Amino acid sequence: MFDPEQFVADCRAAVAADPTHKAVREILARAVSEPAAVLNGLGEPKRPESRTLFHSVSLTILNVIWAPGMMVMPHDHRMWAVIGVYSGREDNIFWRRIPSTPNKVEAAGAKALSEKEAIAFGFDIIHSVINPIGRLTGAIHIYGGDFLTVERSEWDAMTLDEHRLDREQRRRLFEQANERYEASQQHTAG
Ligand SMILES: [Fe+2]
């Protein structure tokens, strides 16, 4: 059984006892090892969204639902992160700053994250995310800080140049994904 309130309480207690990602990663790995229980507790993914389950200065917990084919451009977090997938898949591309042109990034690696998997990212990770499958992906994202307001960077999808993260644009990304998803569902239903 997965109880979202208990899960949040467990993560808060873990971070209070140990501010690194270690204990939280274990809690999340345990949770997504039983995807059916998480789906039962959080509900089946219905539409693309990023829902805040908990938010404080030291901890942010999000339930992120990616639309089919949805992509988020390279960005940093400036705090540790732990991501666990409970439905579908999330592909990560990792990027690094180019020493001779530090405001640009180059691809440095990749990690396909499947259902039941949880991974931890360090403070200075830069990644982009894609949902490569034809249905919604559900993942719990946990950050070791105030993820919703901290100043962060993202890198232009076309030029890979760094700029300040535009939260309004990020919000619109989910809105547009929602509109496209709803239209595709109506098309399927019709
Ligand atoms: Fe991220």
Backbone and ligand atoms as CSV (ligand in chain L), in Angstrom:
chain,resi,resn,atom,element,x,y,z
A,1,MET,N,N,0.844,-1.199,0.000
A,1,MET,CA,C,0.000,0.000,0.000
A,1,MET,C,C,0.880,1.250,0.000
A,2,PHE,N,N,0.486,2.227,-0.807
A,2,PHE,CA,C,1.223,3.484,-0.889
A,2,PHE,C,C,0.283,4.599,-0.449
A,3,ASP,N,N,0.622,5.232,0.670
A,3,ASP,CA,C,-0.182,6.338,1.178
A,3,ASP,C,C,0.624,7.624,0.955
A,4,PRO,N,N,0.149,8.516,0.055
A,4,PRO,CA,C,0.928,9.719,-0.261
A,4,PRO,C,C,1.311,10.522,0.986
A,5,GLU,N,N,0.401,10.611,1.945
A,5,GLU,CA,C,0.698,11.395,3.162
A,5,GLU,C,C,1.823,10.751,3.965
A,6,GLN,N,N,1.749,9.428,4.082
A,6,GLN,CA,C,2.798,8.709,4.812
A,6,GLN,C,C,4.129,8.814,4.076
A,7,PHE,N,N,4.061,8.740,2.731
A,7,PHE,CA,C,5.270,8.849,1.908
A,7,PHE,C,C,5.941,10.201,2.135
A,8,VAL,N,N,5.148,11.266,2.109
A,8,VAL,CA,C,5.694,12.622,2.349
A,8,VAL,C,C,6.297,12.699,3.750
A,9,ALA,N,N,5.574,12.155,4.738
A,9,ALA,CA,C,6.070,12.188,6.123
A,9,ALA,C,C,7.394,11.429,6.236
A,10,ASP,N,N,7.487,10.279,5.558
A,10,ASP,CA,C,8.722,9.486,5.599
A,10,ASP,C,C,9.880,10.262,4.967
A,11,CYS,N,N,9.620,10.914,3.832
A,11,CYS,CA,C,10.677,11.683,3.152
A,11,CYS,C,C,11.109,12.864,4.021
A,12,ARG,N,N,10.151,13.534,4.651
A,12,ARG,CA,C,10.487,14.685,5.509
A,12,ARG,C,C,11.347,14.240,6.689
A,13,ALA,N,N,10.965,13.121,7.276
A,13,ALA,CA,C,11.735,12.606,8.420
A,13,ALA,C,C,13.141,12.213,7.971
A,14,ALA,N,N,13.238,11.601,6.777
A,14,ALA,CA,C,14.542,11.157,6.274
A,14,ALA,C,C,15.466,12.351,6.043
A,15,VAL,N,N,14.922,13.423,5.454
A,15,VAL,CA,C,15.749,14.603,5.165
A,15,VAL,C,C,16.116,15.333,6.460
A,16,ALA,N,N,15.200,15.299,7.423
A,16,ALA,CA,C,15.510,15.931,8.718
A,16,ALA,C,C,16.673,15.212,9.395
A,17,ALA,N,N,16.705,13.874,9.235
A,17,ALA,CA,C,17.772,13.086,9.882
A,17,ALA,C,C,19.062,13.115,9.076
A,18,ASP,N,N,18.935,13.181,7.741
A,18,ASP,CA,C,20.108,13.148,6.862
A,18,ASP,C,C,19.795,13.994,5.627
A,19,PRO,N,N,20.389,15.198,5.545
A,19,PRO,CA,C,20.004,16.103,4.443
A,19,PRO,C,C,20.512,15.683,3.057
A,20,THR,N,N,21.283,14.593,2.970
A,20,THR,CA,C,21.695,14.112,1.639
A,20,THR,C,C,20.523,13.335,1.022
A,21,HIS,N,N,20.728,12.865,-0.212
A,21,HIS,CA,C,19.652,12.176,-0.928
A,21,HIS,C,C,19.504,10.713,-0.516
A,22,LYS,N,N,20.449,10.193,0.274
A,22,LYS,CA,C,20.562,8.729,0.440
A,22,LYS,C,C,19.299,8.050,0.972
A,23,ALA,N,N,18.814,8.551,2.113
A,23,ALA,CA,C,17.663,7.882,2.726
A,23,ALA,C,C,16.415,8.063,1.862
A,24,VAL,N,N,16.271,9.256,1.259
A,24,VAL,CA,C,15.100,9.519,0.419
A,24,VAL,C,C,15.101,8.614,-0.813
A,25,ARG,N,N,16.293,8.390,-1.358
A,25,ARG,CA,C,16.370,7.507,-2.522
A,25,ARG,C,C,15.876,6.106,-2.156
A,26,GLU,N,N,16.249,5.645,-0.976
A,26,GLU,CA,C,15.803,4.315,-0.544
A,26,GLU,C,C,14.285,4.265,-0.389
A,27,ILE,N,N,13.736,5.338,0.173
A,27,ILE,CA,C,12.273,5.386,0.359
A,27,ILE,C,C,11.569,5.366,-0.994
A,28,LEU,N,N,12.105,6.156,-1.935
A,28,LEU,CA,C,11.478,6.228,-3.260
A,28,LEU,C,C,11.659,4.908,-4.021
A,29,ALA,N,N,12.862,4.318,-3.926
A,29,ALA,CA,C,13.116,3.046,-4.617
A,29,ALA,C,C,12.151,1.968,-4.107
A,30,ARG,N,N,11.932,1.980,-2.795
A,30,ARG,CA,C,11.008,1.003,-2.200
A,30,ARG,C,C,9.590,1.234,-2.735
A,31,ALA,N,N,9.200,2.505,-2.812
A,31,ALA,CA,C,7.836,2.831,-3.271
A,31,ALA,C,C,7.626,2.387,-4.717
A,32,VAL,N,N,8.552,2.773,-5.628
A,32,VAL,CA,C,8.309,2.451,-7.045
A,32,VAL,C,C,8.575,0.975,-7.365
A,33,SER,N,N,9.151,0.231,-6.415
A,33,SER,CA,C,9.317,-1.208,-6.647
A,33,SER,C,C,7.952,-1.904,-6.662
A,34,GLU,N,N,6.931,-1.180,-6.194
A,34,GLU,CA,C,5.560,-1.710,-6.280
A,34,GLU,C,C,4.692,-0.700,-7.012
A,35,PRO,N,N,4.827,-0.632,-8.338
A,35,PRO,CA,C,4.138,0.406,-9.104
A,35,PRO,C,C,2.618,0.377,-8.939
A,36,ALA,N,N,2.050,-0.827,-8.815
A,36,ALA,CA,C,0.588,-0.914,-8.699
A,36,ALA,C,C,0.109,-0.192,-7.444
A,37,ALA,N,N,0.892,-0.306,-6.366
A,37,ALA,CA,C,0.521,0.361,-5.113
A,37,ALA,C,C,0.587,1.886,-5.279
A,38,VAL,N,N,1.627,2.372,-5.971
A,38,VAL,CA,C,1.754,3.826,-6.180
A,38,VAL,C,C,0.596,4.329,-7.041
A,39,LEU,N,N,0.264,3.564,-8.095
A,39,LEU,CA,C,-0.855,3.951,-8.965
A,39,LEU,C,C,-2.159,4.001,-8.175
A,40,ASN,N,N,-2.287,3.085,-7.265
A,40,ASN,CA,C,-3.471,3.057,-6.422
A,40,ASN,C,C,-3.514,4.275,-5.497
A,41,GLY,N,N,-2.360,4.613,-4.947
A,41,GLY,CA,C,-2.295,5.729,-3.990
A,41,GLY,C,C,-2.379,7.096,-4.644
A,42,LEU,N,N,-1.730,7.258,-5.794
A,42,LEU,CA,C,-1.710,8.573,-6.456
A,42,LEU,C,C,-2.790,8.700,-7.514
A,43,GLY,N,N,-3.333,7.576,-7.928
A,43,GLY,CA,C,-4.310,7.561,-9.019
A,43,GLY,C,C,-3.609,7.330,-10.349
A,44,GLU,N,N,-4.327,6.727,-11.288
A,44,GLU,CA,C,-3.791,6.491,-12.636
A,44,GLU,C,C,-3.480,7.837,-13.284
A,45,PRO,N,N,-2.325,7.963,-13.982
A,45,PRO,CA,C,-2.052,9.206,-14.710
A,45,PRO,C,C,-3.178,9.480,-15.713
A,46,LYS,N,N,-3.712,10.708,-15.667
A,46,LYS,CA,C,-4.844,11.024,-16.546
A,46,LYS,C,C,-4.505,12.091,-17.569
A,47,ARG,N,N,-3.602,13.013,-17.179
A,47,ARG,CA,C,-3.229,14.088,-18.101
A,47,ARG,C,C,-1.848,14.601,-17.715
A,48,PRO,N,N,-1.128,15.224,-18.668
A,48,PRO,CA,C,0.201,15.746,-18.355
A,48,PRO,C,C,0.107,16.828,-17.285
A,49,GLU,N,N,0.910,16.711,-16.266
A,49,GLU,CA,C,0.913,17.732,-15.209
A,49,GLU,C,C,2.120,17.533,-14.303
A,50,SER,N,N,2.424,18.571,-13.525
A,50,SER,CA,C,3.424,18.463,-12.470
A,50,SER,C,C,2.716,18.896,-11.198
A,51,ARG,N,N,2.406,17.931,-10.360
A,51,ARG,CA,C,1.611,18.213,-9.155
A,51,ARG,C,C,2.512,18.189,-7.930
A,52,THR,N,N,2.408,19.238,-7.113
A,52,THR,CA,C,3.246,19.328,-5.921
A,52,THR,C,C,2.611,18.531,-4.782
A,53,LEU,N,N,3.350,17.520,-4.309
A,53,LEU,CA,C,2.857,16.729,-3.174
A,53,LEU,C,C,3.336,17.324,-1.863
A,54,PHE,N,N,4.517,17.968,-1.915
A,54,PHE,CA,C,5.048,18.649,-0.726
A,54,PHE,C,C,6.081,19.673,-1.173
A,55,HIS,N,N,6.154,20.781,-0.414
A,55,HIS,CA,C,7.100,21.833,-0.783
A,55,HIS,C,C,7.525,22.606,0.459
A,56,SER,N,N,8.848,22.665,0.697
A,56,SER,CA,C,9.379,23.498,1.776
A,56,SER,C,C,10.739,24.024,1.305
A,57,VAL,N,N,11.451,24.736,2.153
A,57,VAL,CA,C,12.763,25.252,1.735
A,57,VAL,C,C,13.784,24.123,1.581
A,58,SER,N,N,13.541,22.994,2.244
A,58,SER,CA,C,14.537,21.916,2.192
A,58,SER,C,C,14.104,20.699,1.381
A,59,LEU,N,N,12.863,20.678,0.933
A,59,LEU,CA,C,12.363,19.473,0.253
A,59,LEU,C,C,11.185,19.813,-0.669
A,60,THR,N,N,11.245,19.285,-1.888
A,60,THR,CA,C,10.118,19.434,-2.822
A,60,THR,C,C,9.809,18.061,-3.398
A,61,ILE,N,N,8.543,17.681,-3.364
A,61,ILE,CA,C,8.135,16.379,-3.905
A,61,ILE,C,C,7.049,16.615,-4.959
A,62,LEU,N,N,7.317,16.150,-6.174
A,62,LEU,CA,C,6.378,16.362,-7.271
A,62,LEU,C,C,5.925,15.030,-7.847
A,63,ASN,N,N,4.665,15.002,-8.263
A,63,ASN,CA,C,4.181,13.889,-9.069
A,63,ASN,C,C,4.119,14.404,-10.500
A,64,VAL,N,N,5.031,13.902,-11.349
A,64,VAL,CA,C,5.142,14.433,-12.710
A,64,VAL,C,C,4.562,13.432,-13.701
A,65,ILE,N,N,3.611,13.897,-14.499
A,65,ILE,CA,C,3.026,13.058,-15.551
A,65,ILE,C,C,3.453,13.646,-16.899
A,66,TRP,N,N,4.247,12.862,-17.637
A,66,TRP,CA,C,4.729,13.305,-18.950
A,66,TRP,C,C,3.779,12.835,-20.038
A,67,ALA,N,N,3.488,13.738,-20.983
A,67,ALA,CA,C,2.682,13.360,-22.148
A,67,ALA,C,C,3.514,12.451,-23.058
A,68,PRO,N,N,2.847,11.633,-23.903
A,68,PRO,CA,C,3.587,10.827,-24.873
A,68,PRO,C,C,4.484,11.732,-25.720
A,69,GLY,N,N,5.754,11.389,-25.833
A,69,GLY,CA,C,6.680,12.163,-26.665
A,69,GLY,C,C,7.107,13.497,-26.088
A,70,MET,N,N,6.644,13.850,-24.899
A,70,MET,CA,C,6.963,15.163,-24.308
A,70,MET,C,C,8.454,15.285,-24.008
A,71,MET,N,N,8.994,16.478,-24.223
A,71,MET,CA,C,10.423,16.701,-23.990
A,71,MET,C,C,10.645,17.985,-23.213
A,72,VAL,N,N,11.559,17.942,-22.269
A,72,VAL,CA,C,11.952,19.143,-21.535
A,72,VAL,C,C,13.419,19.418,-21.849
A,73,MET,N,N,13.706,20.642,-22.260
A,73,MET,CA,C,15.064,21.009,-22.691
A,73,MET,C,C,16.065,20.884,-21.531
A,74,PRO,N,N,17.380,20.888,-21.847
A,74,PRO,CA,C,18.380,20.737,-20.777
A,74,PRO,C,C,18.212,21.806,-19.694
A,75,HIS,N,N,18.325,21.374,-18.447
A,75,HIS,CA,C,18.185,22.307,-17.317
A,75,HIS,C,C,18.993,21.787,-16.137
A,76,ASP,N,N,19.291,22.663,-15.197
A,76,ASP,CA,C,19.954,22.218,-13.968
A,76,ASP,C,C,18.955,22.285,-12.812
A,77,HIS,N,N,19.369,21.811,-11.640
A,77,HIS,CA,C,18.494,21.807,-10.460
A,77,HIS,C,C,19.094,22.632,-9.320
A,78,ARG,N,N,20.431,22.584,-9.201
A,78,ARG,CA,C,21.183,23.266,-8.128
A,78,ARG,C,C,20.839,22.714,-6.744
A,79,MET,N,N,20.477,21.461,-6.717
A,79,MET,CA,C,20.210,20.722,-5.467
A,79,MET,C,C,20.150,19.251,-5.876
A,80,TRP,N,N,20.284,18.333,-4.920
A,80,TRP,CA,C,20.174,16.928,-5.320
A,80,TRP,C,C,18.738,16.595,-5.740
A,81,ALA,N,N,18.625,15.546,-6.515
A,81,ALA,CA,C,17.297,15.111,-6.954
A,81,ALA,C,C,17.255,13.595,-6.972
A,82,VAL,N,N,16.079,13.058,-6.721
A,82,VAL,CA,C,15.868,11.614,-6.837
A,82,VAL,C,C,14.595,11.427,-7.658
A,83,ILE,N,N,14.691,10.593,-8.688
A,83,ILE,CA,C,13.544,10.389,-9.572
A,83,ILE,C,C,13.228,8.902,-9.625
A,84,GLY,N,N,11.963,8.575,-9.460
A,84,GLY,CA,C,11.525,7.183,-9.532
A,84,GLY,C,C,10.313,7.080,-10.440
A,85,VAL,N,N,10.350,6.113,-11.359
A,85,VAL,CA,C,9.254,5.949,-12.320
A,85,VAL,C,C,8.310,4.850,-11.835
A,86,TYR,N,N,7.013,5.145,-11.800
A,86,TYR,CA,C,6.044,4.122,-11.391
A,86,TYR,C,C,5.127,3.701,-12.534
A,87,SER,N,N,5.224,4.417,-13.671
A,87,SER,CA,C,4.438,4.015,-14.837
A,87,SER,C,C,5.088,4.557,-16.102
A,88,GLY,N,N,5.370,3.705,-17.071
A,88,GLY,CA,C,5.942,4.166,-18.341
A,88,GLY,C,C,7.452,4.265,-18.295
A,89,ARG,N,N,8.003,5.231,-19.026
A,89,ARG,CA,C,9.453,5.399,-19.125
A,89,ARG,C,C,9.821,6.861,-19.206
A,90,GLU,N,N,11.019,7.166,-18.748
A,90,GLU,CA,C,11.552,8.522,-18.801
A,90,GLU,C,C,13.003,8.402,-19.242
A,91,ASP,N,N,13.343,8.944,-20.418
A,91,ASP,CA,C,14.729,8.898,-20.882
A,91,ASP,C,C,15.436,10.197,-20.541
A,92,ASN,N,N,16.597,10.071,-19.932
A,92,ASN,CA,C,17.395,11.246,-19.551
A,92,ASN,C,C,18.624,11.358,-20.438
A,93,ILE,N,N,18.876,12.543,-20.943
A,93,ILE,CA,C,20.177,12.831,-21.568
A,93,ILE,C,C,20.919,13.737,-20.596
A,94,PHE,N,N,22.174,13.412,-20.313
A,94,PHE,CA,C,22.998,14.237,-19.433
A,94,PHE,C,C,23.906,15.131,-20.271
A,95,TRP,N,N,24.102,16.346,-19.780
A,95,TRP,CA,C,24.877,17.346,-20.503
A,95,TRP,C,C,25.980,17.878,-19.599
A,96,ARG,N,N,27.072,18.377,-20.215
A,96,ARG,CA,C,28.100,19.033,-19.417
A,96,ARG,C,C,28.495,20.334,-20.099
A,97,ARG,N,N,28.941,21.279,-19.279
A,97,ARG,CA,C,29.411,22.554,-19.829
A,97,ARG,C,C,30.672,22.305,-20.652
A,98,ILE,N,N,30.798,23.026,-21.753
A,98,ILE,CA,C,32.004,22.927,-22.587
A,98,ILE,C,C,33.032,23.893,-22.000
A,99,PRO,N,N,34.190,23.368,-21.547
A,99,PRO,CA,C,35.144,24.227,-20.831
A,99,PRO,C,C,35.512,25.509,-21.593
A,100,SER,N,N,35.673,25.415,-22.910
A,100,SER,CA,C,36.076,26.599,-23.673
A,100,SER,C,C,34.908,27.556,-23.915
A,101,THR,N,N,33.676,27.080,-23.778
A,101,THR,CA,C,32.468,27.902,-23.979
A,101,THR,C,C,31.485,27.569,-22.863
A,102,PRO,N,N,31.750,28.051,-21.646
A,102,PRO,CA,C,31.014,27.523,-20.482
A,102,PRO,C,C,29.500,27.760,-20.477
A,103,ASN,N,N,28.994,28.679,-21.301
A,103,ASN,CA,C,27.529,28.839,-21.290
A,103,ASN,C,C,26.847,27.874,-22.264
A,104,LYS,N,N,27.670,27.057,-22.937
A,104,LYS,CA,C,27.100,26.026,-23.824
A,104,LYS,C,C,27.320,24.645,-23.212
A,105,VAL,N,N,26.473,23.715,-23.587
A,105,VAL,CA,C,26.631,22.345,-23.076
A,105,VAL,C,C,26.789,21.367,-24.236
A,106,GLU,N,N,27.367,20.213,-23.901
A,106,GLU,CA,C,27.441,19.121,-24.875
A,106,GLU,C,C,26.909,17.860,-24.191
A,107,ALA,N,N,26.404,16.934,-25.014
A,107,ALA,CA,C,25.840,15.706,-24.464
A,107,ALA,C,C,26.949,14.884,-23.812
A,108,ALA,N,N,26.628,14.293,-22.655
A,108,ALA,CA,C,27.665,13.576,-21.897
A,108,ALA,C,C,27.252,12.155,-21.549
A,109,GLY,N,N,25.999,11.810,-21.764
A,109,GLY,CA,C,25.567,10.459,-21.414
A,109,GLY,C,C,24.057,10.368,-21.432
A,110,ALA,N,N,23.553,9.197,-21.155
A,110,ALA,CA,C,22.112,8.999,-21.173
A,110,ALA,C,C,21.728,7.885,-20.210
A,111,LYS,N,N,20.496,7.935,-19.760
A,111,LYS,CA,C,20.000,6.880,-18.876
A,111,LYS,C,C,18.498,6.713,-19.111
A,112,ALA,N,N,18.135,5.527,-19.541
A,112,ALA,CA,C,16.713,5.223,-19.692
A,112,ALA,C,C,16.198,4.753,-18.337
A,113,LEU,N,N,15.166,5.398,-17.875
A,113,LEU,CA,C,14.617,5.081,-16.559
A,113,LEU,C,C,13.267,4.400,-16.762
A,114,SER,N,N,13.203,3.135,-16.400
A,114,SER,CA,C,11.973,2.378,-16.609
A,114,SER,C,C,11.197,2.258,-15.305
A,115,GLU,N,N,9.985,1.759,-15.453
A,115,GLU,CA,C,9.140,1.485,-14.304
A,115,GLU,C,C,9.923,0.724,-13.233
A,116,LYS,N,N,9.733,1.051,-11.994
A,116,LYS,CA,C,10.360,0.407,-10.822
A,116,LYS,C,C,11.776,0.899,-10.567
A,117,GLU,N,N,12.284,1.823,-11.383
A,117,GLU,CA,C,13.661,2.289,-11.186
A,117,GLU,C,C,13.674,3.664,-10.529
A,118,ALA,N,N,14.675,3.883,-9.680
A,118,ALA,CA,C,14.855,5.194,-9.035
A,118,ALA,C,C,16.326,5.553,-9.100
A,119,ILE,N,N,16.630,6.772,-9.522
A,119,ILE,CA,C,18.035,7.197,-9.541
A,119,ILE,C,C,18.187,8.546,-8.853
A,120,ALA,N,N,19.418,8.796,-8.425
A,120,ALA,CA,C,19.737,10.055,-7.746
A,120,ALA,C,C,20.637,10.885,-8.651
A,121,PHE,N,N,20.419,12.190,-8.652
A,121,PHE,CA,C,21.252,13.135,-9.388
A,121,PHE,C,C,21.952,14.054,-8.394
A,122,GLY,N,N,23.232,14.369,-8.682
A,122,GLY,CA,C,23.974,15.287,-7.827
A,122,GLY,C,C,23.571,16.741,-8.044
A,123,PHE,N,N,24.167,17.609,-7.245
A,123,PHE,CA,C,23.878,19.048,-7.243
A,123,PHE,C,C,23.962,19.692,-8.622
A,124,ASP,N,N,25.032,19.336,-9.370
A,124,ASP,CA,C,25.296,20.111,-10.588
A,124,ASP,C,C,24.929,19.374,-11.868
A,125,ILE,N,N,24.051,18.384,-11.751
A,125,ILE,CA,C,23.622,17.666,-12.948
A,125,ILE,C,C,22.880,18.616,-13.900
A,126,ILE,N,N,23.108,18.418,-15.193
A,126,ILE,CA,C,22.308,19.091,-16.231
A,126,ILE,C,C,21.696,17.969,-17.060
A,127,HIS,N,N,20.374,17.969,-17.182
A,127,HIS,CA,C,19.756,16.899,-17.977
A,127,HIS,C,C,18.562,17.413,-18.770
A,128,SER,N,N,18.204,16.662,-19.806
A,128,SER,CA,C,16.940,16.877,-20.497
A,128,SER,C,C,16.174,15.571,-20.390
A,129,VAL,N,N,14.862,15.664,-20.520
A,129,VAL,CA,C,14.020,14.492,-20.283
A,129,VAL,C,C,13.066,14.319,-21.451
A,130,ILE,N,N,12.870,13.074,-21.844
A,130,ILE,CA,C,11.861,12.789,-22.871
A,130,ILE,C,C,11.060,11.567,-22.444
A,131,ASN,N,N,9.778,11.624,-22.726
A,131,ASN,CA,C,8.947,10.439,-22.569
A,131,ASN,C,C,8.884,9.780,-23.951
A,132,PRO,N,N,9.607,8.673,-24.148
A,132,PRO,CA,C,9.740,8.130,-25.505
A,132,PRO,C,C,8.591,7.223,-25.925
A,133,ILE,N,N,7.626,7.002,-25.040
A,133,ILE,CA,C,6.585,6.009,-25.359
A,133,ILE,C,C,5.264,6.700,-25.731
A,134,GLY,N,N,4.334,5.912,-26.221
A,134,GLY,CA,C,3.077,6.452,-26.730
A,134,GLY,C,C,1.988,6.614,-25.690
A,135,ARG,N,N,2.366,6.581,-24.425
A,135,ARG,CA,C,1.351,6.822,-23.382
A,135,ARG,C,C,1.950,7.652,-22.264
A,136,LEU,N,N,1.119,8.057,-21.316
A,136,LEU,CA,C,1.587,8.904,-20.217
A,136,LEU,C,C,2.616,8.153,-19.370
A,137,THR,N,N,3.606,8.900,-18.897
A,137,THR,CA,C,4.575,8.343,-17.947
A,137,THR,C,C,4.360,9.035,-16.604
A,138,GLY,N,N,4.410,8.254,-15.529
A,138,GLY,CA,C,4.254,8.818,-14.187
A,138,GLY,C,C,5.529,8.620,-13.383
A,139,ALA,N,N,6.037,9.700,-12.793
A,139,ALA,CA,C,7.274,9.614,-12.002
A,139,ALA,C,C,7.168,10.528,-10.781
A,140,ILE,N,N,7.792,10.101,-9.701
A,140,ILE,CA,C,7.895,10.954,-8.516
A,140,ILE,C,C,9.273,11.602,-8.544
A,141,HIS,N,N,9.291,12.923,-8.476
A,141,HIS,CA,C,10.548,13.677,-8.475
A,141,HIS,C,C,10.712,14.326,-7.100
A,142,ILE,N,N,11.845,14.072,-6.466
A,142,ILE,CA,C,12.090,14.641,-5.133
A,142,ILE,C,C,13.371,15.468,-5.198
A,143,TYR,N,N,13.315,16.672,-4.660
A,143,TYR,CA,C,14.458,17.588,-4.714
A,143,TYR,C,C,14.837,18.033,-3.306
A,144,GLY,N,N,16.146,18.131,-3.069
A,144,GLY,CA,C,16.626,18.496,-1.734
A,144,GLY,C,C,16.689,19.995,-1.516
A,145,GLY,N,N,15.597,20.679,-1.791
A,145,GLY,CA,C,15.551,22.121,-1.580
A,145,GLY,C,C,14.253,22.693,-2.122
A,146,ASP,N,N,14.229,24.005,-2.256
A,146,ASP,CA,C,13.033,24.701,-2.731
A,146,ASP,C,C,13.062,24.751,-4.260
A,147,PHE,N,N,12.647,23.666,-4.874
A,147,PHE,CA,C,12.769,23.527,-6.324
A,147,PHE,C,C,11.870,24.501,-7.080
A,148,LEU,N,N,10.792,24.940,-6.442
A,148,LEU,CA,C,9.803,25.744,-7.167
A,148,LEU,C,C,10.181,27.215,-7.286
A,149,THR,N,N,11.125,27.680,-6.474
A,149,THR,CA,C,11.450,29.112,-6.548
A,149,THR,C,C,12.936,29.401,-6.763
A,150,VAL,N,N,13.804,28.422,-6.577
A,150,VAL,CA,C,15.238,28.698,-6.705
A,150,VAL,C,C,15.569,29.118,-8.144
A,151,GLU,N,N,16.521,30.048,-8.269
A,151,GLU,CA,C,16.928,30.475,-9.613
A,151,GLU,C,C,17.753,29.367,-10.260
A,152,ARG,N,N,17.388,28.991,-11.471
A,152,ARG,CA,C,18.079,27.894,-12.152
A,152,ARG,C,C,18.312,28.263,-13.603
A,153,SER,N,N,19.041,27.395,-14.300
A,153,SER,CA,C,19.329,27.628,-15.717
A,153,SER,C,C,18.671,26.564,-16.571
A,154,GLU,N,N,18.414,26.946,-17.814
A,154,GLU,CA,C,18.086,25.956,-18.828
A,154,GLU,C,C,18.857,26.344,-20.087
A,155,TRP,N,N,18.929,25.408,-21.026
A,155,TRP,CA,C,19.728,25.620,-22.228
A,155,TRP,C,C,18.817,25.513,-23.435
A,156,ASP,N,N,18.924,26.498,-24.307
A,156,ASP,CA,C,18.065,26.580,-25.481
A,156,ASP,C,C,18.122,25.278,-26.294
A,157,ALA,N,N,16.956,24.753,-26.640
A,157,ALA,CA,C,16.893,23.467,-27.341
A,157,ALA,C,C,17.576,23.537,-28.706
A,158,MET,N,N,17.568,24.709,-29.321
A,158,MET,CA,C,18.158,24.857,-30.652
A,158,MET,C,C,19.664,25.153,-30.575
A,159,THR,N,N,20.034,26.159,-29.764
A,159,THR,CA,C,21.437,26.621,-29.761
A,159,THR,C,C,22.260,26.021,-28.628
A,160,LEU,N,N,21.594,25.440,-27.614
A,160,LEU,CA,C,22.245,24.922,-26.406
A,160,LEU,C,C,22.958,26.018,-25.621
A,161,ASP,N,N,22.474,27.266,-25.750
A,161,ASP,CA,C,22.982,28.396,-24.962
A,161,ASP,C,C,22.237,28.472,-23.632
A,162,GLU,N,N,22.961,28.848,-22.574
A,162,GLU,CA,C,22.372,28.934,-21.237
A,162,GLU,C,C,21.540,30.209,-21.075
A,163,HIS,N,N,20.413,30.087,-20.422
A,163,HIS,CA,C,19.662,31.265,-19.980
A,163,HIS,C,C,18.921,30.917,-18.691
A,164,ARG,N,N,18.403,31.950,-18.060
A,164,ARG,CA,C,17.695,31.745,-16.804
A,164,ARG,C,C,16.403,30.957,-17.060
A,165,LEU,N,N,16.116,30.006,-16.209
A,165,LEU,CA,C,14.908,29.190,-16.383
A,165,LEU,C,C,13.660,30.071,-16.362
A,166,ASP,N,N,12.816,29.867,-17.352
A,166,ASP,CA,C,11.577,30.629,-17.479
A,166,ASP,C,C,10.431,29.741,-16.973
A,167,ARG,N,N,9.986,30.007,-15.731
A,167,ARG,CA,C,8.964,29.130,-15.125
A,167,ARG,C,C,7.619,29.247,-15.844
A,168,GLU,N,N,7.348,30.427,-16.368
A,168,GLU,CA,C,6.097,30.623,-17.089
A,168,GLU,C,C,6.090,29.736,-18.340
A,169,GLN,N,N,7.244,29.698,-19.015
A,169,GLN,CA,C,7.346,28.864,-20.216
A,169,GLN,C,C,7.173,27.382,-19.851
A,170,ARG,N,N,7.748,26.990,-18.701
A,170,ARG,CA,C,7.627,25.608,-18.243
A,170,ARG,C,C,6.156,25.263,-17.966
A,171,ARG,N,N,5.446,26.225,-17.356
A,171,ARG,CA,C,4.031,26.015,-17.072
A,171,ARG,C,C,3.244,25.832,-18.380
A,172,ARG,N,N,3.603,26.675,-19.363
A,172,ARG,CA,C,2.927,26.601,-20.674
A,172,ARG,C,C,3.211,25.273,-21.366
A,173,LEU,N,N,4.433,24.752,-21.157
A,173,LEU,CA,C,4.804,23.479,-21.770
A,173,LEU,C,C,3.814,22.383,-21.358
A,174,PHE,N,N,3.484,22.352,-20.063
A,174,PHE,CA,C,2.526,21.356,-19.576
A,174,PHE,C,C,1.122,21.666,-20.093
A,175,GLU,N,N,0.780,22.955,-20.157
A,175,GLU,CA,C,-0.531,23.359,-20.661
A,175,GLU,C,C,-0.712,22.906,-22.106
A,176,GLN,N,N,0.324,23.177,-22.918
A,176,GLN,CA,C,0.247,22.790,-24.338
A,176,GLN,C,C,0.215,21.269,-24.482
A,177,ALA,N,N,1.014,20.589,-23.645
A,177,ALA,CA,C,1.026,19.119,-23.686
A,177,ALA,C,C,-0.363,18.590,-23.362
A,178,ASN,N,N,-1.013,19.259,-22.412
A,178,ASN,CA,C,-2.362,18.896,-22.019
A,178,ASN,C,C,-3.343,19.040,-23.167
A,179,GLU,N,N,-3.254,20.196,-23.833
A,179,GLU,CA,C,-4.176,20.444,-24.949
A,179,GLU,C,C,-3.991,19.396,-26.048
A,180,ARG,N,N,-2.709,19.124,-26.358
A,180,ARG,CA,C,-2.441,18.136,-27.413
A,180,ARG,C,C,-2.933,16.749,-26.986
A,181,TYR,N,N,-2.711,16.441,-25.707
A,181,TYR,CA,C,-3.107,15.122,-25.215
A,181,TYR,C,C,-4.627,14.968,-25.272
A,182,GLU,N,N,-5.328,16.001,-24.822
A,182,GLU,CA,C,-6.807,15.937,-24.848
A,182,GLU,C,C,-7.313,15.786,-26.277
A,183,ALA,N,N,-6.703,16.553,-27.187
A,183,ALA,CA,C,-7.122,16.472,-28.600
A,183,ALA,C,C,-6.877,15.070,-29.133
A,184,SER,N,N,-5.743,14.462,-28.776
A,184,SER,CA,C,-5.434,13.123,-29.280
A,184,SER,C,C,-6.406,12.103,-28.703
A,185,GLN,N,N,-6.814,12.314,-27.439
A,185,GLN,CA,C,-7.756,11.372,-26.818
A,185,GLN,C,C,-9.115,11.460,-27.482
A,186,GLN,N,N,-9.537,12.727,-27.801
A,186,GLN,CA,C,-10.839,12.899,-28.467
A,186,GLN,C,C,-10.803,12.259,-29.845
A,187,HIS,N,N,-9.625,12.422,-30.495
A,187,HIS,CA,C,-9.447,11.850,-31.833
A,187,HIS,C,C,-9.584,10.322,-31.749
A,188,THR,N,N,-8.930,9.744,-30.725
A,188,THR,CA,C,-8.990,8.294,-30.541
A,188,THR,C,C,-10.423,7.847,-30.259
A,189,ALA,N,N,-11.078,8.638,-29.351
A,189,ALA,CA,C,-12.445,8.274,-28.967
A,189,ALA,C,C,-13.389,8.393,-30.157
A,190,GLY,N,N,-13.139,9.416,-31.018
A,190,GLY,CA,C,-14.029,9.670,-32.151
A,190,GLY,C,C,-13.763,8.671,-33.246
L,1,LIG,FE,FE,15.155,17.944,-14.032
